[in-house]
């Protein structure tokens, strides 16, 4: 996937001017925010569960090497294979080798953000292997030759009318007169097409919500059951996961699951929670003959012990972007890579560099809603500030911004001068605002007034008002 994060500002302009995208983004509140609120309010111990989930992940990260080694030993004992991939390229080559060994020409895939991160689909296609996304919304995205714009609802930017048009374009067997105006009809059409793909595929690839060190199991949660069919009908099941997915025990997994679905979709639990441990054993009615786990680093080790380690607690629920006013305005594709919203504003610079993704931490109002709803209590605003500091230190942000901050710092360290300058500025801006009390142009604020008027200040400065109130 080509990284367009450096063009975030232009991406955002295009998104704001896209009427179909704006219509689709209007569904975020009813589809996610309201449902999450209802589910959380119905569970009195939700806050206690958040604390517990955070503690579990912090403990796992502090002992990551031990738990990864324990997980590998359990997988091997169950008859499976573990492959370690330091980079995305390593992971792609390992997976390609497994597919070629199985003689695969078609593979089915469950929804997986880590395979998006390593650009697996494109790589397999380039090497003569056809990947088929089996999650409904991922399948829609694949038909459109797009990338997900959301973690749990990859096609949230697509309208129902667009889905119907894509089905009619690609499914050439469809009668012109067939009615696809209802969601159920679209679902039935996708099911009919995808059903045969499970039996054609030699390899099934899934991600993992959790890797359980205690049992050597991988755990996935889905609402469609496609993950189960993907991993049990092929000859080979390949699990692709990043190192931070490890949790110590199945009980720990159950704890985190109680906050995952409620935060993501407003469900008490996802419809399917599937635990897989090794290949098919004697007496099993189904399952793969081979079970492989590809564990990927791809920059995460560098986050351990840094200001950004807390980001590795993320369980990919999407709650932060569901509540983010910036995401609501521009959608996920504007962020220019795999991970959108507040979590992407922290994770993307960590994985691809602040030089490529420095705009993302700046695309925030710092309202704090992301941290307040995060089930893992990840301090996203604080880490975005850390990235802003690094961007400033490396002189990657515009010169005007750097000099403006230096000028403000100079004044802030001199209270008397600061108060004199701000008082003068307040009076001047108040005069310029005139009767309308609005400014259509602002010195050093052209980016703001280009799109909206700036309210002219009224009265004296805050400090002077406080001093006046303090007088007896």
N, C-alpha and C positions, 0 to 999 in steps of 0.2 A: 504494500500500500504506500503510495507516494505521500510524503509528509508535506502538508500545505499550511502547517501552523504558523510559519513566518508571514503568511498572507492573511492572518486572522481578520484584520480590519477590513480588507476587501471582501473576504468571505462573509463577514457580518453585514456589510452593506448590501450584498446580493441577497442574503437571507431576509433582511428587513423589507426588501422590495419584492419578495416572492409571495403573491397572494395565496397560492395553494399551501405553501409551507405555513404561513401564518394561520390559515384555517385549521390545518392539522394540529399545530401546537396548542390550539385552543382546547384540545381534548385532554391536556395533561392534568388540569385541576380535577375534573370529574373522574378521570381514569386512574389517578394515583393519589393526589393529595387528600381528597375527601375520604377515600377508602382507607388510607393509612391512618388517618385521624380516628376513624370509627373503630378500627381494629385495635389500636393502641389504647383507646379509652376503655375498651372492654376487658383489658388485661391489667389489673391493679399492680401486678409485680413487674411491669414492663421496664421501669427504670432500674430495678434491682437486677433484672436480666441483662440490661445493657452493661452494668458494672461487671457482672460475672463474665459476659462475653469478652469484654475488653481485657480482663485479667487473664482469661484463658489464652488469648492471642499474644498478649505481652509475654506470658511465660513461655509459650512455644517459640517466639522469636528470640528470647534470651537463651534458649537451649536448642536452637535450630539444628545445629550439626548433630546433636545426639538423637533428636527425633527423626531426622532424615535417615540416619544410619539404621535406626530401629525399624523404620518403615521399609527400607530396602530389604532388610533381613526377613521381615514377615512376607513380603511379596515373593521373594525367592523361595521361601519355605512352602508357599502355596502353589508353586509351579509357574509363577510369572517371571517376567524379565523387567529390569529397571535400566533405563538409559539416562545418562547425565549429559545435559546440553548447556554449555556455557553461553553460547550466543544463539541468535535466531537462525543463523546459517547452519550451525551444528544441529539444531532441532529439526530443521527442514530435511537435511540429509539423512538423519537417523530415520525419520518417518518414511521418506522415500525408499530407503533400503528395506524397511519392513514390508512396505507395499509391494515392492518388486519381488521380494522373497516369496510372498504369497501369490504372485502372478496376478495381482489386482489390476484391473482396467477401470473399474468404477469403485469409489468408496462413498459410503454414506457418512454424514457428519451430524452430530448434535451441536446445538448452539455453544460456541466457545469463543470468548474474547481473546484468549491467549493464542488461538490459531489465527485470529485476525491480526494480532500483534506481530506474528512471525510471517504473515502473508503466505500462509500455507496453501490456500486454494489456487492462487496464481501460480505458485511453484509446481504444484501437482499437475496443473493443466499444461504448463510448459514442458513437462516430462511425460506427457501422454496418458495421464491418469485423470479421469473425470470425477471431481468431487460433487456430491449432491447434498445440499443442505436440506435436512428433514424437518427442522423447526419451521412452522408455517411462515412466520415473519422473516426468518432468515432466507427461506425459499423465495419469498417475494423480493427481497433485496438482491438475491442472486440473479433472478430473472431481469432485474433492472440494471445489473452490472454496477451496483452501488455498494457502499460499505455501511454498516450500521450507524444510526445517528443516536442511539440510546443503548444502554447496557442490557436492560431486560426487555425492552420493546424496540428492537432494531428498526422497525418500519413506522415509528411513531410520526414521522414526517410525511407519510404517504396517506392520501385519502382513499376512501373505498372506491371511488370512481377510477382512480389511477390503477388500483389493483385489478379491477375488472378489465380495463384496457390492456394491461400487461398479460393477463391470462388469455385474452382473445388473440393477442399478438403472437404468443409463444405456443399455446396449445392449439395447434392447427387442426386437431380433430373436432374442435368445438363447433356445433351447429350454430349458425348465425342467430337463429331464433331462440336459442336457449337463454332463459332468464337467469342472470347472475346479479340481480339488483339487491338481493338480500345477503347478509353475511354468511348465513348457513349454506347458501348455494356456492359461495366462493370456497368455504371450508370443505364442502363435499367434493368439489372439483380438485382441490389440492390433494385431498386424501386419496382420491382415485388415481391420480398421477404418481404420487409418492409411494403408494403401497407396493407397486412392482419393483421399485428401486431397491428396497430392502433385500429382496431375494436375488437381485442382480449383483449386488456388491459382495466382494470377497473380504473387504476390510471395513470395519466400523470405527470411526474416530469420535471420541467425546472429550470434553473438558472434564474438570472436576471442581465441584464447590469445596470439597475437603478431601485431604489424604489423611487417613487415620493410622497413626504410628502403632497403636496397640494391636491392630489386626491386619495391617497391610491392605486395607480396603480403600477404594475410591468411592466417593459419594456424589451423586448428581441430583438436582431437583429440577423437575419439569412440570408443565401443566398439560402436556399433550401425549406423553408416553413415547414420544419418538426416540428419546434417549435409550429406553429399554430395547426397542426394536433394533436400533443401531448397533447396540453392543452384543446382542444375543444371536442375531441371525447371520452375521458374517463369520467367516472362519477365524478371523483375527480381530481382537478388540485392542485398540490403541488409546490409552488415556494420555492426554497432554495437559500438563499442569505446571505452574510456576512454584518456586520453592516455598513461598509463604503460605501455600494452601494447607500445610501440615497442621494437624491438631493432635494432641496426645491420645485421647480416648474417644470411644463411641459416645460416652456420656457427655463429654465436652461438645461433641458434634450436635447432640440433641439440644444442649443449652443454646448454642448459637442458632440452630434452626428455628427456635421459638421467636427470635427477633428478625430473622432473615425475611421470611415471607410477609410478615406484618409490615416491615419497612418497605419492601419492594412493591407488592401488589395489594396490600391490605387483606391478604388471606391469613387465616390462622396457620395453615401449612400449605405448601404447594401440593398439587394433586398427586404427584409421584415423587417419592424420595427413594432412590435406588442405591443400594449398597452392593458393590462388586468386589469380590475377593478371588483373584486368580482365574485360571481358565476352567473350562468345564471338567468336573470330576466324574468318576464312575458313578452311575446312577442318576446324574443330573439329566433332566428332560431336554434341556437346551443349553446354549451358551457357546462361547468361542473355544476353539481348540488351542489358541494362543492368546496370551494376555501380556501386553507390553505397557509400561508406564514410562513416558518421556518427561523428565523433570527439568525445567528450564530456569536458568538464572537470568540471563539477558539484562544485566545491570542492577539486579535487586541486591546482590551482596554489597554493592557500594553504598546502598541506603542504610544498611545495618550500622548502628552506632552513630548515625548522622542526625541532623535536624529533621530528617524526613523518614526516620524509621517508623513512626506511627502510621504512615501511609500504608505500610505492609499489613496493617490490621484489616484493611478494606475487604469486605465480603461481596462486593459488586452487586449491591442491592439497588443502586440508582436513586436512593432517596435524596441525596444531595442535589442532583440535577433536577429532580422533580420539583424541588422547592426553590430553585435558583432563578431569580428574575432575569439574569442574563441568558441562561439557557432557554427560558420561556420566550425570549425575544428572538434569538437567532438559531435555536436548534443545535443539533450535535455536529453536523458536518462542518460548520464554521470553525470548529476547534482544530480541524485539519489533520487529525490522526484517529487512533482507535478509541481513545478515552476522552469523552466530552465532560462538560460541566465542571464543578469545583474539584472533583477527584482527578479529572484530567488535567486541570490547571496545576496540580501538584505532581501527579505521576508522570505526565508527559515530559516536563523538563528534566525529571530524574532519569528517564530512560533514553531520551534523544538529545538532551542538552538544552540549557537555558538560552543558548545562542539561537536555537531553532524554535523554541517555544516560549520565549520571553514575554510575548503578548498575552499569553493565557493567564498568568497570575495577576495581570493588570486588568483583566476582564472580570472584575468583581466589584460589587457595591460594598463588600465587607459587612453585609447585614447580619451575618452570623447564622442564618437559617440552616445552612448546610451542616454546621457542627451540631446545632440543636436537635436535628432529626437523625443524625448518623447513629445507627445502632451500636457502632463500635466506639463512639465518642472520639472520633478522629479530629484533632484541632486544625481543620482545613484552613481557616483564615490565618492562623499563626504561620503555617507553612507557606502560604502564598506570600506573606510578608517576607519570609526568609528568602524566597526566590526573587522578590523585588529588590532586596538588599544585595543579592549576588549580581543581579542585572546591573544595578547601580555601580557596584564595585568594579565590574568589568567594563564599564562605560558602554554597555550595549543598548541602553535606552537613548532617546533623542537628546541632543546637546541642550536644547532649550529646557527640557525637564531636569537635567542634571544641574544646570546653572540656576534654575529656579529654586531647586531644593537647597542648593548651597547658599543662595541669597536668603531664603527663609531661615536656614540654620544660623546664619550670621545675625539676623535680627532677633531670633528667638533667644539667643544667648545674651542679648542686651535689652532687658525689659523696658527701660525708659525709652530707648529708640524705637522698639517694637510698638509700644503704645502710641507714640507720636506719629509714626508712619501709618498705622492702621486707622487712627482717628482721622488723619488727613485723607486717607483713601476712602473712608466711609463717607465723609462730607462730599468729596468729589463725585463718587459714584451716585450718591443721592441726587446731586444736582443734574448729572447726566441722565438719570432716569426720568426726569421731568414729571409731567402729570400722569403719564401712563404707569410710572413706577416700574418700568421694565427697560432692560438694555438689550438692543438688538446687535450690539457689538461690544466686546470686552477686551481690553488690552491683555495679551497673553492668554486669552480664553477663547480664541477663535474656533477651536474645535467644538466647544460647547455651543456658542451662539450661532454656529453654522446651521444647527438643526433645531435650536429652541431659544427662546428669549431667557434672559437672566434677570431674576427679580432684583430690583435696586434696593440697597439697604435703607432702613428707616431708623431714625434715632441715633443714639450714640453706640459705641462699641460695647461688647459684653462686659469687659472689665470695668468700664466706667459706670455701667448700670449697676454692677455688683457693688462697687464702692459707694454709689449713691444710696443703695438700699441699706448698706452697713452703717451709714451715719445715724446717730441718735436723733 
